[in-house]
C-alpha cells in the first residue's frame, strides 16, 4: 500500500481481478449451475487481467477490452472447432498463435493484450471436443469480461498521468520562449535556456514517458503524435544552434519576421495540443513567409557571402521544423479531418487521411520478415505452443493446457532469461503443489471450503506474484487452479502433481525453443539493424548531396530502404530495453543513430524538393568533400555497431579505432571552413551536413567516454530529435514497403 494514497497499482488490479473472476465464477457455477460457463468466465478474467499487461489507467484498459471482445469470440469459436483432432489443434496453434503474437508490432496495448488472447484460444482447443457447449463458453467469457470492463472503469480508478500531448504542448511553449529570446540582443540563448531545451527534449523521449501514453500505435493519431514529439525536439535543437547575425550588425527584417512567426506558430501549436485553442492561422502565415524568403533568396544575386547564407539556411531549417511540428500536431488532434496544407511533403506525412485498417496493414507488412524482432518473437512462441500442444495430444496429458500456459507465461525473448525464469517458476510451482496437495488431502470433497478460501488465495496470488517474481506467481497460481478445479469436479491430492508435471513439460519446451530460435533476443538484431541503418544513412547523404551539386530536383525520392532500416532498428531498440543484460561498454548510442536517421530522411527530402541550379565545380567539390566526410564517419559508426561487445567490454577483432572527435578532422566544426561565397542551396545543404555531423558524434560518444553502467542502453541527452516510440513509428515513403 502507498501511504496516504490508498492501494498501489498492483493491489488495485489484484482486487479488481479477484472480484470479477470469483464473482463471475460463483454466479455461473452456483447460481446458474453452468460449470462450463463458470470455467470460461473465470479464465477470461484471469487471462485479460492477470496474464495480460495492458498499460494505462482502468478506463484505458476498459477501452482496449471492449475492442478485443470480437477477437475473443472468434478465438473461442476457432479453438472449439479445431479441437476435433490433435493435428488441427496444432495447425491452428501455429497459425493463430503466430498471428496473435505478431500483432505486438502494433504497439504496447496490442502487445499487452496478446498473452491473454493466446490463453483464450488455448483453453477451448483441448478435449473434450464439444461444439455443443460453444454458447456456454462464449456466454461465460463474455460475462466475465463485461464484469472486468465495468470494474476497470469504476472500481478503484487510477488518475491518469501526463499525456504525450501535454508534454508536446509544454515543449511548444519552450520553443516560443526561445524564439522571442533569439530575437533580442545578444541573439543567442543563455546556458540556462540550453539546459532547459535538453530537459524538455528528455521529457519527450519514449523511455521517459508512461507506456500507456507513448504514441506507438499504427493509427493516424499515434503516428502524428510521434512526429509531433520529433518535430518539437527538432525545433528546439535548431533554435539552440541558430547562429547569431554578424557582430555589430542588427538582424535583417525578414529574419526577425521569420523568428517572430516561428514563436507565434509554436505558441499556437501548444494551445492546439493543450486543447485551449483551435486556430492554425500562424502556421499558415509561417508557411507563406517561409516560401517568400526562399523565393527572395532565389531571386537574389548569386553567390552570397557565407555568414549571410549560413544564417538564412539555419533560419529556414528552424521554419521547416516549426511547420513540421504544427502539421503533425494538427494531424494528431484532428485526425483524418485535418487536410495537408499545400506544399507539405506528402512523403513525410504519408499517413494523413488514411483509414485504420490500411495503417495497420502497413505496420504489420513492414515487420513481415525474419529481420524483425516482432516476427522472431511470433515464430518462437507459435512453434513452442504448437510443440506443447503436440505433446499434450500425443501423450494425452491431463490438464494439458497448463503445459501450454507454462510455455506462454515463462518463455522470454532470450534463452538466458528463459532459463532463469524457469528455475524460479519450477521452484515456486513445486512448493505450491506440495501445499495444494496437503490442502486437497485434508479438505477432500468439501467444495464449500474451496469456495470460501479461493478469493483470499487469488487476491494474495495476484498481489504478491507481480511484486515478488515469477516463483511466487507460479506457486500461488498453482493453489488457485487447484481450488478452482476442486469445485468443478471431485479431485484428489494428485491434481497438484499433474500441475507440477505440466509446468515442467511446458518449461522445457520453452527452454528448447528459446535456445533454437534467436537465443540472444534483440541484442544481435539491434547491432545488425543499427549498422544497416547507419550504412543507409551514409548512402542517402551521398546521393542527396550529389543531386544538390548537380541541381537535380526530385519531389518524390525513393528512400524506402532507409525507411525500412529505420523501422527495424526502432523495434529492435524497443525490445532491447525490456531484456535484462549485463552492463558492457563498447556499444554506440542507439537512439542517437535513429535520431540521425530521421534527420537524414527529412533533410534529404527537403533539399531534393528545392535543388538547383548546378553549384559549379568549386562549391560542388567543397560540398561533396563535406558529404563524403560525414558519410565516412557514418560508415565507421556502422562498423562499430556491427561488432557485438563481450561482457568485459572488448569489441573483438576487426573493430576500428575510435575516430577523432568533431573539430579535429575534415569533418570538424563548420566554423573552421574558410569564408566562401556560394548559392543559397549550398548553405542549405551545408547546414544539413553540419547537423548530421553533430548527430554522428553523439552516436560515437560512448566510445570516447564509455560508461559500463549504461552503455548498452544509452539514452542520449540531445534535444534534436526522437525515435517517436518504443515501437517503430518513423515516417514512411508513399510506396510500400513502408515504415511501421
C-alpha positions as MATLAB code, in Angstrom:
seq = 'XXXXXXXXXXXXXXXXXXXXXXXXXXXXXXXXXXXXXXXXXXXXXXXXXXXXXXXXXXXXXXXXXXXXXXXXXXXXXXXXXXXXXXXXXXXXXXXXXXXXXXXXXXXXXXXXXXXXXXXXXXXXXXXXXXXXXXXXXXXXXXXXXXXXXXXXXXXXXXXXXXXXXXXXXXXXXXXXXXXXXXXXXXXXXXXXXXXXXXXXXXXXXXXXXXXXXXXXXXXXXXXXXXXXXXXXXXXXXXXXXXXXXXXXXXXXXXXXXXXXXXXXXXXXXXXXXXXXXXXXXXXXXXXXXXXXXXXXXXXXXXXXXXXXXXXXXXXXXXXXXXXXXXXXXXXXXXXXXXXXXXXXXXXXXXXXXXXXXXXXXXXXXXXXXXXXXXXXXXXXXXXXXXXXXXXXXXXXXXXXXXXXXXXXXXXXXXXXXXXXXXXXXXXXXXXXXXXXXXXXXXXXXXXXXXXXXXXXXXXXXXXXXXXXXXXXXXXXXXXXXXXXXXXXXXXXXXXXXXXXXXXXXXXXXXXXXXXXXXXXXXXXXXXXXXXXXXXXXXXXXXXXXXXXXXXXXXXXXXXXXXXXXXXXXXXXXXXXXXXXXXXXXXXXXXXXXXXXXXXXXXXXXXXXXXXXXXXXXXXXXXXXXXXXXXXXXXXXXXXXXXXXXXXXXXXXXXXXXXXXXXXXXXXXXXXXXXXXXXXXXXXXXXXXXXXXXXXXXXXXXXXXXXXXXXXXXXXXXXXXXXXXXXXXXXXXXXXXXXXX';
ca = [
       0.000    0.000    0.000;
       1.082    3.544   -0.685;
       0.874    5.531    2.490;
      -1.934    8.030    2.400;
      -2.881    7.301   -1.155;
      -4.819    4.017   -0.981;
      -3.924    0.764   -2.708;
      -0.959    0.590   -5.059;
      -1.421   -0.155   -8.745;
      -0.714   -3.878   -8.241;
      -3.140   -4.098   -5.313;
      -5.840   -2.279   -7.268;
      -5.513   -4.699  -10.149;
      -5.498   -7.699   -7.818;
      -8.697   -6.518   -6.119;
     -10.474   -5.959   -9.435;
      -9.298   -9.304  -10.832;
     -10.377  -11.219   -7.732;
     -13.800   -9.581   -7.550;
     -14.549  -10.186  -11.224;
     -13.092  -13.694  -11.505;
     -14.680  -15.038   -8.340;
     -17.937  -13.167   -8.900;
     -18.367  -14.467  -12.448;
     -17.283  -17.985  -11.404;
     -19.711  -18.228   -8.492;
     -22.660  -16.781  -10.401;
     -22.220  -19.246  -13.273;
     -21.361  -22.275  -11.134;
     -23.606  -21.938   -8.077;
     -26.253  -19.558   -9.379;
     -26.809  -20.922  -12.896;
     -25.305  -24.416  -12.477;
     -23.209  -23.978  -15.614;
     -19.714  -25.330  -14.877;
     -18.520  -24.779  -18.460;
     -19.611  -21.141  -18.411;
     -18.046  -20.748  -14.960;
     -14.703  -22.076  -16.192;
     -14.613  -19.725  -19.163;
     -15.822  -16.750  -17.146;
     -13.020  -17.172  -14.616;
     -10.260  -17.792  -17.136;
     -11.420  -14.924  -19.350;
     -10.930  -12.551  -16.427;
      -7.617  -14.115  -15.381;
      -6.274  -14.082  -18.936;
      -7.083  -10.454  -19.688;
      -6.443   -9.008  -16.211;
      -3.587  -11.098  -14.800;
      -1.783  -12.733  -17.721;
      -2.168   -9.696  -19.983;
      -0.353   -6.485  -19.174;
      -2.380   -3.797  -20.904;
      -0.824   -0.439  -19.953;
      -2.769    2.577  -18.835;
      -5.497    3.535  -16.401;
      -8.609    1.476  -15.787;
     -10.540    3.477  -18.341;
      -7.859    2.970  -20.976;
      -7.721   -0.773  -20.288;
     -11.521   -0.980  -20.414;
     -11.481    0.600  -23.876;
      -8.942   -1.984  -25.070;
     -11.050   -4.817  -23.639;
     -14.149   -3.576  -25.441;
     -12.265   -3.579  -28.739;
     -10.917   -7.093  -28.130;
     -14.322   -8.692  -27.442;
     -14.903   -9.667  -31.106;
     -11.437  -11.226  -31.200;
     -12.246  -13.204  -28.038;
     -15.420  -14.617  -29.615;
     -13.543  -15.543  -32.765;
     -10.727  -17.263  -30.875;
     -13.082  -19.251  -28.647;
     -15.037  -20.400  -31.681;
     -11.936  -21.370  -33.635;
     -10.430  -23.219  -30.672;
     -13.647  -25.126  -30.052;
     -13.922  -26.475  -33.585;
     -10.197  -27.068  -34.152;
     -10.095  -29.315  -31.068;
     -11.696  -32.101  -33.145;
      -8.247  -33.581  -33.904;
      -4.789  -33.096  -32.470;
      -3.346  -32.154  -35.854;
      -5.993  -29.469  -36.460;
      -5.379  -28.051  -32.996;
      -1.623  -27.981  -33.628;
      -2.059  -26.383  -37.049;
      -4.352  -23.787  -35.532;
      -1.821  -23.120  -32.807;
       0.880  -22.468  -35.384;
      -1.210  -20.054  -37.432;
      -3.333  -18.383  -34.779;
      -0.538  -18.352  -32.203;
       1.748  -16.618  -34.680;
      -0.917  -14.085  -35.648;
      -1.708  -13.127  -32.057;
       1.956  -12.773  -31.123;
       2.784  -10.838  -34.291;
       0.126   -8.233  -33.536;
       2.509   -6.989  -30.817;
       4.099   -4.981  -33.638;
       1.086   -2.689  -33.383;
       2.232   -1.163  -30.112;
       2.147   -1.584  -26.312;
      -1.607   -2.072  -25.959;
      -1.774   -4.818  -28.586;
       1.358   -6.427  -27.152;
      -0.094   -6.276  -23.644;
      -3.347   -7.980  -24.655;
      -1.679  -10.718  -26.734;
      -0.844  -13.218  -23.915;
      -4.414  -13.168  -22.664;
      -5.798  -13.705  -26.141;
      -3.394  -16.637  -26.582;
      -4.785  -18.259  -23.441;
      -8.367  -17.744  -24.603;
      -7.537  -19.695  -27.759;
      -5.571  -22.378  -25.880;
      -8.375  -23.109  -23.399;
     -11.014  -24.428  -25.882;
      -8.589  -26.204  -28.216;
      -8.216  -29.149  -25.809;
     -10.559  -32.107  -25.440;
     -13.352  -32.684  -24.933;
     -14.449  -31.749  -28.435;
     -17.766  -30.199  -27.521;
     -19.067  -27.698  -30.070;
     -22.494  -28.022  -28.456;
     -21.124  -26.110  -25.442;
     -19.915  -23.167  -27.539;
     -22.796  -20.993  -26.367;
     -21.816  -21.583  -22.726;
     -18.185  -20.880  -23.497;
     -18.982  -17.629  -25.271;
     -21.553  -16.602  -22.684;
     -19.268  -17.282  -19.731;
     -16.281  -15.473  -21.262;
     -18.424  -12.509  -22.258;
     -19.978  -12.280  -18.797;
     -16.565  -12.338  -17.130;
     -15.125   -9.716  -19.468;
     -18.128   -7.420  -19.054;
     -17.621   -7.542  -15.292;
     -13.927   -6.808  -15.813;
     -14.652   -3.867  -18.113;
     -17.010   -2.361  -15.534;
     -14.541   -2.967  -12.723;
     -11.667   -1.380  -14.647;
     -13.809    1.653  -15.281;
     -15.401    2.166  -11.874;
     -13.589    0.226   -9.100;
     -10.520    1.919   -7.591;
      -9.820    4.057  -10.682;
      -6.287    5.398  -11.131;
      -5.552    9.017  -12.002;
      -4.198    9.494  -15.479;
      -0.628   10.735  -15.775;
       0.686   13.483  -18.019;
      -0.248   12.783  -21.623;
       2.166   12.994  -24.528;
       0.085   15.829  -25.976;
       0.593   17.802  -22.775;
       4.330   17.157  -22.892;
       4.469   18.327  -26.513;
       2.419   21.403  -25.614;
       4.970   22.248  -22.925;
       7.768   21.868  -25.469;
       5.898   24.241  -27.785;
       5.810   26.872  -25.048;
       9.552   26.474  -24.530;
      10.172   26.896  -28.259;
       8.049   30.069  -28.347;
      10.094   31.492  -25.475;
      13.339   30.629  -27.250;
      12.201   32.323  -30.459;
      11.452   35.507  -28.538;
      14.831   35.355  -26.776;
      16.691   34.892  -30.062;
      15.021   37.997  -31.471;
      16.702   40.194  -28.866;
      20.386   41.047  -28.291;
      22.701   39.184  -27.968;
      20.621   36.937  -30.270;
      21.793   33.733  -28.554;
      20.392   31.569  -25.782;
      21.984   31.624  -22.326;
      23.284   28.412  -20.785;
      20.177   28.064  -18.590;
      17.923   28.006  -21.653;
      20.139   25.456  -23.397;
      19.769   23.238  -20.334;
      16.002   23.802  -20.410;
      15.974   22.642  -24.028;
      17.832   19.488  -23.036;
      15.403   18.703  -20.221;
      12.380   19.401  -22.388;
      13.714   17.105  -25.084;
      14.378   14.424  -22.463;
      10.772   14.602  -21.296;
       9.610   13.651  -24.801;
      11.797   10.554  -25.015;
       9.633    7.414  -25.178;
      11.619    5.770  -22.377;
      10.736    8.687  -20.102;
       7.011    8.567  -20.892;
       4.478    6.251  -19.262;
       3.952    3.245  -21.500;
       0.240    3.926  -21.943;
       0.963    7.456  -23.120;
       3.647    6.603  -25.677;
       2.441    7.241  -29.239;
       3.473    3.814  -30.512;
       0.361    2.532  -32.266;
      -0.145    2.197  -36.024;
      -3.125    4.560  -36.181;
      -3.076    8.007  -37.722;
      -3.222    9.947  -34.449;
      -0.454    7.901  -32.832;
       1.800    8.286  -35.860;
       1.116   12.013  -35.983;
       1.701   12.425  -32.250;
       5.035   10.601  -32.539;
       6.017   13.020  -35.315;
       4.790   15.891  -33.142;
       7.300   14.911  -30.475;
      10.033   14.547  -33.079;
       9.121   17.911  -34.574;
       9.176   19.606  -31.155;
      12.602   18.215  -30.310;
      13.965   19.097  -33.731;
      12.643   22.657  -33.421;
      14.262   23.068  -30.006;
      17.546   21.716  -31.324;
      17.537   24.036  -34.324;
      16.803   27.059  -32.135;
      19.645   26.200  -29.752;
      22.253   26.121  -32.542;
      20.888   29.091  -34.542;
      23.903   31.277  -35.424;
      23.628   34.969  -34.452;
      23.880   37.766  -37.010;
      27.369   39.129  -37.776;
      28.879   41.096  -34.850;
      27.880   44.750  -34.865;
      25.069   44.213  -37.397;
      21.388   44.062  -36.457;
      19.437   41.084  -37.870;
      17.641   41.575  -41.169;
      13.971   42.482  -41.005;
      12.934   39.287  -42.797;
      14.947   37.238  -40.279;
      13.159   38.965  -37.419;
       9.776   38.365  -39.042;
      10.594   34.701  -39.540;
      11.626   34.223  -35.913;
       8.594   36.086  -34.604;
       6.286   33.998  -36.743;
       8.016   30.816  -35.581;
       7.371   31.872  -31.976;
       3.706   32.611  -32.620;
       3.325   29.328  -34.505;
       4.861   27.378  -31.621;
       2.552   29.098  -29.135;
      -0.467   28.415  -31.350;
       0.541   24.768  -31.759;
       0.940   24.422  -27.997;
      -2.584   25.767  -27.469;
      -3.919   23.318  -30.062;
      -2.239   20.385  -28.302;
      -3.381   21.554  -24.864;
      -6.971   21.904  -26.078;
      -7.161   25.625  -25.345;
      -7.091   26.739  -28.975;
      -8.150   25.594  -32.421;
      -6.608   28.187  -34.724;
      -3.865   27.460  -37.274;
      -3.546   30.931  -38.791;
       0.009   31.486  -37.568;
       1.185   28.163  -39.005;
      -0.317   29.128  -42.358;
       1.389   32.523  -42.149;
       4.719   30.816  -41.406;
       4.346   28.576  -44.461;
       3.752   31.618  -46.666;
       6.609   33.614  -45.137;
       8.983   30.666  -45.489;
       8.200   30.435  -49.193;
       8.627   34.182  -49.601;
      12.074   34.011  -48.002;
      13.059   31.121  -50.258;
      11.798   32.891  -53.356;
      13.646   36.063  -52.345;
      16.808   34.030  -51.883;
      16.361   32.523  -55.337;
      15.992   35.999  -56.896;
      18.960   37.410  -55.009;
      22.214   37.833  -56.836;
      24.248   34.664  -56.505;
      26.551   33.733  -54.925;
      26.077   35.168  -51.409;
      28.589   35.582  -48.543;
      28.910   32.639  -46.185;
      27.834   34.427  -42.982;
      24.619   35.594  -44.590;
      23.971   32.325  -46.400;
      24.545   30.172  -43.330;
      22.257   32.212  -41.086;
      19.476   32.254  -43.657;
      19.813   28.481  -44.172;
      19.659   27.967  -40.406;
      16.575   30.185  -40.137;
      14.855   28.202  -42.886;
      15.742   24.998  -41.002;
      14.036   26.479  -37.931;
      10.997   27.427  -40.010;
      10.816   23.956  -41.571;
      10.945   22.359  -38.129;
       8.189   24.656  -36.841;
       6.000   23.914  -39.877;
       6.512   20.163  -39.485;
       5.703   20.442  -35.782;
       2.497   22.361  -36.486;
       1.415   20.000  -39.278;
       1.971   16.883  -37.176;
       0.172   18.414  -34.195;
      -2.878   19.258  -36.305;
      -2.996   15.680  -37.608;
      -2.652   14.342  -34.063;
      -5.532   16.481  -32.796;
      -7.925   16.362  -35.760;
      -7.100   13.026  -37.339;
      -8.379   12.407  -40.848;
     -10.289   15.676  -40.782;
      -7.021   17.612  -40.941;
      -6.059   18.177  -44.594;
      -2.439   18.593  -45.569;
      -1.721   22.242  -46.441;
      -0.478   22.940  -49.988;
       3.243   22.350  -50.390;
       3.509   19.873  -47.495;
       5.868   16.950  -48.043;
       3.380   14.137  -48.641;
       6.127   11.579  -48.099;
       6.769   12.779  -44.570;
       3.065   12.720  -43.670;
       2.002    9.900  -45.981;
      -0.451    8.564  -43.398;
      -2.646   11.695  -43.455;
      -6.224   10.826  -44.385;
      -5.615    7.057  -44.307;
      -8.050    4.674  -42.639;
      -7.019    2.500  -39.689;
      -7.073   -0.905  -41.483;
      -4.640    0.336  -44.112;
      -2.316    1.794  -41.488;
      -2.398   -1.456  -39.514;
      -1.530   -3.345  -42.675;
       1.423   -1.053  -43.332;
       2.736   -1.588  -39.804;
       2.458   -5.372  -39.937;
       3.767   -5.631  -43.510;
       6.885   -3.686  -42.535;
       7.702   -6.367  -39.959;
       6.799   -9.414  -42.037;
      10.330  -10.758  -42.329;
      12.979  -12.596  -40.298;
      14.918   -9.403  -39.548;
      12.078   -8.014  -37.421;
      12.163   -8.834  -33.704;
       8.360   -8.940  -33.715;
       8.464  -11.619  -36.412;
      11.135  -13.537  -34.494;
       9.127  -13.459  -31.266;
       5.972  -14.609  -33.041;
       7.793  -17.534  -34.663;
       9.388  -18.542  -31.352;
       6.156  -18.548  -29.342;
       3.983  -20.168  -32.026;
       6.445  -23.044  -32.528;
       6.748  -23.572  -28.773;
       2.963  -23.578  -28.303;
       2.491  -25.972  -31.219;
       5.126  -28.327  -29.780;
       3.457  -28.246  -26.359;
       0.053  -28.919  -27.932;
       1.521  -31.863  -29.851;
       2.948  -33.371  -26.657;
      -0.316  -32.826  -24.820;
      -2.286  -34.513  -27.598;
       0.046  -37.420  -28.292;
       0.703  -38.204  -24.632;
      -2.887  -37.392  -23.570;
      -1.714  -35.139  -20.770;
      -4.436  -34.447  -18.208;
      -4.994  -30.699  -17.978;
      -2.527  -30.311  -20.846;
      -3.418  -26.669  -21.313;
      -1.402  -25.995  -18.136;
       1.710  -27.032  -20.065;
       0.860  -24.520  -22.776;
       0.135  -21.879  -20.169;
       3.635  -22.502  -18.795;
       5.093  -22.025  -22.292;
       3.144  -18.821  -22.701;
       3.995  -17.305  -19.335;
       7.623  -18.451  -18.954;
       9.151  -18.153  -22.442;
      11.224  -14.971  -22.810;
      12.983  -13.343  -25.742;
      16.447  -14.582  -24.702;
      17.394  -18.123  -23.704;
      19.300  -16.940  -20.638;
      16.258  -15.041  -19.410;
      14.007  -18.049  -20.091;
      16.310  -20.377  -18.120;
      16.393  -18.026  -15.149;
      12.618  -17.663  -15.245;
      12.090  -21.418  -15.486;
      14.279  -22.112  -12.466;
      12.267  -19.748  -10.316;
       8.966  -20.989  -11.724;
       9.728  -24.656  -11.067;
      10.772  -23.937   -7.507;
       7.621  -21.931   -6.880;
       5.389  -24.499   -8.566;
       6.913  -27.327   -6.500;
       6.225  -25.536   -3.229;
       2.753  -24.538   -4.389;
       1.996  -28.114   -5.482;
       3.084  -29.510   -2.108;
       0.877  -27.034   -0.277;
      -2.046  -27.647   -2.636;
      -1.691  -31.412   -2.265;
      -1.829  -31.072    1.510;
      -4.956  -28.912    1.387;
      -6.690  -31.221   -1.104;
      -5.871  -34.250    1.019;
      -7.199  -32.604    4.190;
     -10.324  -30.958    2.797;
     -11.289  -33.661    0.315;
     -14.599  -33.041   -1.426;
     -15.906  -30.229    0.779;
     -16.335  -27.673   -2.010;
     -17.646  -25.007    0.346;
     -14.197  -24.734    1.895;
     -12.606  -24.152   -1.521;
     -15.267  -21.571   -2.378;
     -14.527  -19.661    0.823;
     -10.726  -19.631    0.574;
     -10.453  -19.122   -3.220;
     -10.955  -15.312   -3.148;
      -8.331  -14.881   -0.433;
      -5.802  -17.105   -2.207;
      -6.490  -15.389   -5.523;
      -6.080  -11.927   -4.003;
      -2.742  -12.913   -2.468;
      -1.593  -14.554   -5.720;
      -2.310  -11.526   -7.881;
      -0.862   -9.117   -5.307;
       2.323  -10.977   -4.357;
       3.151  -12.509   -7.757;
       3.862   -9.283   -9.692;
       5.889   -7.913   -6.757;
       7.913  -10.938   -5.631;
       8.565  -12.513   -9.020;
       7.660  -15.473  -11.177;
       8.396  -18.095   -8.493;
       5.798  -16.673   -6.144;
       3.385  -16.153   -9.032;
       3.594  -19.785  -10.192;
       3.360  -21.162   -6.673;
       0.299  -19.131   -5.751;
      -1.362  -19.756   -9.117;
      -0.938  -23.495   -8.508;
      -3.092  -23.057   -5.408;
      -5.639  -21.004   -7.353;
      -6.177  -23.539  -10.139;
      -6.248  -26.423   -7.667;
      -9.042  -24.798   -5.662;
     -10.930  -23.855   -8.837;
     -10.913  -27.371  -10.285;
     -11.759  -28.853   -6.893;
     -15.097  -27.038   -7.178;
     -15.745  -28.156  -10.747;
     -15.257  -31.912  -10.218;
     -14.102  -34.306   -7.493;
     -10.299  -34.249   -7.232;
      -7.566  -35.763   -5.120;
      -4.167  -34.566   -3.981;
      -2.745  -35.967   -7.256;
      -4.099  -32.882   -9.082;
      -1.189  -30.898   -7.658;
       1.237  -33.441   -9.119;
      -0.404  -33.119  -12.521;
       0.013  -29.356  -12.314;
       3.724  -29.729  -11.483;
       4.290  -32.207  -14.324;
       2.594  -29.920  -16.852;
       4.623  -26.914  -15.760;
       7.841  -28.924  -16.094;
       6.890  -30.036  -19.614;
       5.916  -26.527  -20.679;
       9.077  -25.066  -19.169;
      11.313  -27.495  -21.016;
       9.564  -26.741  -24.293;
      10.096  -23.024  -23.680;
      13.796  -23.518  -22.959;
      14.311  -25.653  -26.072;
      12.687  -23.167  -28.415;
      14.372  -20.271  -26.649;
      17.664  -21.972  -27.433;
      16.804  -22.805  -31.049;
      15.046  -19.602  -32.145;
      17.105  -16.407  -31.876;
      18.519  -17.220  -28.406;
      20.182  -13.834  -27.965;
      16.956  -11.917  -28.279;
      17.221   -8.401  -29.662;
      20.918   -7.878  -28.929;
      22.357   -9.291  -32.145;
      19.460   -7.922  -34.194;
      19.904   -4.448  -32.716;
      23.594   -4.376  -33.669;
      22.801   -5.585  -37.183;
      19.814   -3.272  -37.662;
      21.608   -0.133  -36.477;
      24.666   -0.972  -38.576;
      22.401   -1.298  -41.620;
      20.612    1.933  -40.714;
      23.871    3.883  -40.480;
      25.002    2.453  -43.813;
      21.708    3.502  -45.427;
      22.094    6.958  -43.906;
      25.555    7.266  -45.478;
      24.203    6.249  -48.879;
      21.388    8.790  -48.627;
      23.779   11.578  -47.619;
      25.983   10.893  -50.640;
      23.094   10.570  -53.099;
      21.340   13.700  -51.826;
      24.500   15.801  -51.919;
      25.292   14.608  -55.452;
      21.800   15.655  -56.559;
      22.151   19.096  -54.932;
      25.579   19.614  -56.521;
      24.200   18.708  -59.958;
      20.998   20.728  -59.446;
      18.719   17.670  -59.845;
      15.316   18.190  -58.239;
      13.265   15.207  -57.010;
       9.957   15.789  -55.243;
       9.317   12.068  -54.696;
      12.627   10.388  -53.823;
      12.838    6.621  -53.372;
      14.013    6.340  -49.766;
      12.214    3.101  -48.939;
      15.427    1.309  -47.966;
      16.201    3.947  -45.345;
      12.589    3.873  -44.112;
      12.615    0.125  -43.619;
      16.016    0.149  -41.916;
      14.786    2.848  -39.533;
      11.634    0.887  -38.713;
      13.503   -2.341  -37.919;
      16.119   -0.550  -35.837;
      13.449    1.164  -33.753;
      11.599   -2.084  -33.000;
      14.829   -3.893  -32.069;
      15.810   -0.998  -29.801;
      12.394   -1.043  -28.102;
      12.649   -4.764  -27.323;
      16.241   -4.472  -26.127;
      15.114   -2.057  -23.405;
      12.980   -4.746  -21.727;
      15.604   -7.509  -21.857;
      17.964   -7.995  -18.897;
      21.589   -7.593  -19.855;
      24.979   -7.343  -18.251;
      26.389   -3.793  -18.369;
      29.030   -3.692  -21.080;
      30.988   -0.944  -22.728;
      31.524   -0.712  -26.447;
      28.036   -0.099  -27.826;
      27.109    3.017  -29.796;
      24.398    5.411  -28.734;
      21.459    3.517  -30.234;
      18.841    6.220  -30.071;
      21.210    8.824  -31.463;
      21.617    6.598  -34.536;
      17.854    6.518  -35.031;
      17.515   10.244  -34.473;
      20.153   10.677  -37.160;
      18.047    8.514  -39.472;
      15.081   10.846  -39.090;
      17.263   13.885  -39.711;
      18.775   12.306  -42.817;
      15.345   11.378  -44.124;
      13.647   14.704  -43.558;
      16.582   16.833  -44.622;
      17.137   14.800  -47.775;
      13.537   15.235  -48.873;
      13.622   18.945  -48.172;
      16.828   19.527  -50.137;
      15.827   17.379  -53.098;
      12.493   19.156  -53.405;
      14.288   22.505  -53.897;
      17.567   21.563  -55.553;
      19.002   23.682  -58.361;
      20.847   25.232  -60.058;
      24.182   23.456  -60.551;
      26.572   24.619  -57.805;
      29.568   24.756  -60.107;
      32.903   22.946  -59.767;
      34.392   24.812  -56.808;
      31.400   24.786  -54.476;
      30.338   21.368  -55.727;
      33.689   19.838  -54.816;
      33.662   21.555  -51.438;
      30.159   20.270  -50.586;
      30.884   16.790  -51.940;
      34.005   16.573  -49.810;
      31.995   17.584  -46.765;
      29.344   14.948  -47.526;
      31.988   12.276  -48.107;
      33.467   13.008  -44.691;
      30.059   12.741  -42.995;
      29.250    9.533  -44.864;
      32.647    8.068  -43.948;
      32.007    8.701  -40.275;
      28.576    7.111  -40.604;
      30.135    4.013  -42.146;
      32.721    3.963  -39.369;
      29.883    4.089  -36.844;
      28.165    1.284  -38.768;
      31.251   -0.897  -38.418;
      31.265   -0.157  -34.717;
      27.592   -1.012  -34.356;
      28.009   -4.313  -36.202;
      30.514   -5.557  -33.589;
      28.836   -7.132  -30.561;
      30.981   -6.398  -27.485;
      31.761   -9.105  -24.980;
      30.879   -8.896  -21.323;
      34.320   -7.462  -20.486;
      33.742   -4.571  -22.866;
      36.156   -5.745  -25.578;
      34.915   -5.345  -29.117;
      36.729   -8.202  -30.752;
      38.914   -8.321  -33.824;
      38.126   -6.022  -36.653;
      36.799   -3.176  -34.527;
      38.123    0.122  -35.817;
      39.928    2.582  -33.625;
      37.981    5.443  -32.157;
      37.633    8.232  -34.658;
      38.702   11.716  -33.688;
      36.086   13.909  -32.124;
      34.329   16.630  -34.035;
      36.544   19.526  -34.866;
      39.766   17.523  -35.231;
      39.481   16.385  -38.832;
      37.887   17.228  -42.123;
      34.507   16.592  -40.563;
      35.177   19.177  -37.915;
      33.312   22.255  -36.827;
      31.917   24.209  -39.735;
      33.286   27.419  -38.215;
      36.753   26.327  -39.360;
      35.707   26.279  -43.023;
      37.198   29.284  -44.869;
      34.867   32.095  -45.849;
      33.156   31.275  -49.148;
      30.530   32.723  -51.413;
      28.028   30.296  -52.910;
      24.387   29.855  -53.971;
      21.759   29.503  -51.241;
      21.347   25.779  -51.937;
      24.975   25.272  -50.944;
      24.403   26.738  -47.481;
      21.156   24.816  -47.006;
      22.977   21.548  -47.709;
      25.906   22.624  -45.547;
      23.576   23.337  -42.608;
      22.091   19.860  -43.006;
      25.540   18.248  -43.061;
      26.586   20.278  -40.009;
      23.634   18.935  -38.014;
      24.394   15.376  -39.152;
      27.996   15.808  -38.022;
      26.754   16.546  -34.511;
      24.386   13.574  -34.709;
      27.163   11.147  -35.646;
      29.327   12.484  -32.816;
      26.535   11.560  -30.415;
      26.386    8.071  -31.922;
      30.125    7.611  -31.305;
      30.283    9.394  -27.947;
      30.162    6.167  -25.822;
      33.415    5.004  -27.453;
      35.265    8.071  -26.237;
      33.707    8.154  -22.760;
      32.487    4.600  -22.083;
      30.039    4.144  -19.225;
      29.776    0.430  -18.429;
      26.764    1.019  -16.208;
      24.624    2.194  -19.074;
      26.493    1.629  -22.291;
      24.096   -0.906  -23.712;
      21.032    1.206  -23.088;
      22.412    4.610  -23.925;
      19.816    7.326  -23.909;
      21.454   10.432  -25.294;
      20.810   13.840  -23.839;
      20.412   15.746  -27.055;
      17.190   17.582  -27.787;
      17.213   17.471  -31.543;
      15.033   14.503  -32.350;
      13.262   11.365  -31.248;
      12.610    7.886  -32.488;
       8.989    8.564  -31.801;
       8.124    5.470  -29.767;
       9.232    2.168  -28.355;
       7.918    0.641  -31.381;
       8.534    1.770  -34.890;
       6.873    4.997  -35.726;
       9.046    6.644  -38.301;
       7.603    8.417  -41.295;
       7.299    6.277  -44.378;
       7.553    6.643  -48.094;
       4.293    6.743  -50.048;
       5.060    3.358  -51.606;
       5.497    0.011  -49.850;
       7.424   -1.212  -48.031;
       6.510    1.496  -45.558;
       7.878    2.193  -42.154;
       5.807    0.786  -39.329;
];
